[in-house]
Amino acid sequence: MRLPRLFFKRTAVGVDVGLEKIKMSKVVLQKGTPAVTALRSSCLQVNFNQLNIDEFAAVLKNLFDQEKYNGEPVTASMPSDRLLLKVTAFPVMKEKELETAVYYETRGLLPEAADDWIIRHVPLGLSPLSSRQIPVLLIAVPRQRAVLFYEAFKLAGIKLSSIDLNFFALWRVAKFWAAAADKPAAVINIGSYNSQLIILQNRYIQYVRVLDVGKRHISGGDFSRLFNEFRTARELFNYHFPQLLQEVIITGEAVDEHDISTAFSRELGLPVKVGIHRLKISTSVSQQAESTSVYSAALGLALKEFEAHV
């Protein structure tokens, strides 16, 4: 049941945690329309994997103190380096049967004892090839990393409502892009060390993959590694879903890097656009030197709080 507007927070925060930078967005719901009121980031002194709970909490507290945090619900995402992901088609079945099938399918992917990992799954919608199959995203994350997140946010005095994936954050924010993904489209969110790829069809996710390439690998205008990673992902997608991509949308930390969209289009023969959102933004945010596309994932995380209302 949809709750009356009186009973939910009108302000939400998204926190995109990367290996060397944490990005935060604050979004306010104004007359049913999301508006961006803050975008901030903090560079880590060491790789995220070297932080303990106290150090992570101190970084979070410093970032949130700059925005005078007042207990707004927070949705955060983890770095993608230790996520295990797989999209697999399952026969249409009851939810309990699907949970069991997913558990045993995912256990075969894990390098360690299953108890050391948190296993989840998300149905992505009916397969475009068969009404009797459904593509399901299998997700596994180290239990210790999830504990680190909840303990650090709690220590920093921040209300962590949920941990989400950047793939779903990108899907949410794509609804507000000027370059809407109505056609079969690949969306690439470029991070510092790696990037997230989602493939959308009719605005639904069909495929996800972490690309082992980030901004640090393409500085100076050499995009060969990014092109190769994308080609591999496209081939794997076509193996499961033989559909032709019609466009690529790029967002994240390298959208202004040596005219990356033109280079991508020339190399792959596909139209390439930059994911620029149409959300209302405050004057202080619009005056920032950094492109708002850098914060696409953080914005999509904040929008999770308003999914039932926008």
Sequence and secondary structure as in RCSB ss.txt:
>XXXX:A:sequence
MRLPRLFFKRTAVGVDVGLEKIKMSKVVLQKGTPAVTALRSSCLQVNFNQLNIDEFAAVLKNLFDQEKYNGEPVT
ASMPSDRLLLKVTAFPVMKEKELETAVYYETRGLLPEAADDWIIRHVPLGLSPLSSRQIPVLLIAVPRQRAVLFY
EAFKLAGIKLSSIDLNFFALWRVAKFWAAAADKPAAVINIGSYNSQLIILQNRYIQYVRVLDVGKRHISGGDFSR
LFNEFRTARELFNYHFPQLLQEVIITGEAVDEHDISTAFSRELGLPVKVGIHRLKISTSVSQQAESTSVYSAALG
LALKEFEAHV
>XXXX:A:secstr
    GGGS SEEEEEEE SSEEEEEEEEEETTEEEEEEEEEEE SS GGG  HHHHHHHHHHHHHTTT  S  EE
EE  GGG EEEEEEEES  HHHHHHHHHHHHHTT SS GGGEEEEEEE    SS TTEEEEEEEEEEHHHHHHHH
HHHHHTT  EEEEE HHHHHHHHHTTBSS   SSEEEEEE SS EEEEEEETTEEEEEEEES  HHHHTTS  HH
HHHHHHHHHHHHHHHS     EEEEEETTTTSSSHHHHHHHHHTS EEE  B  EE HHHHT SS GGGGHHHHH
HHHGGGTTT 
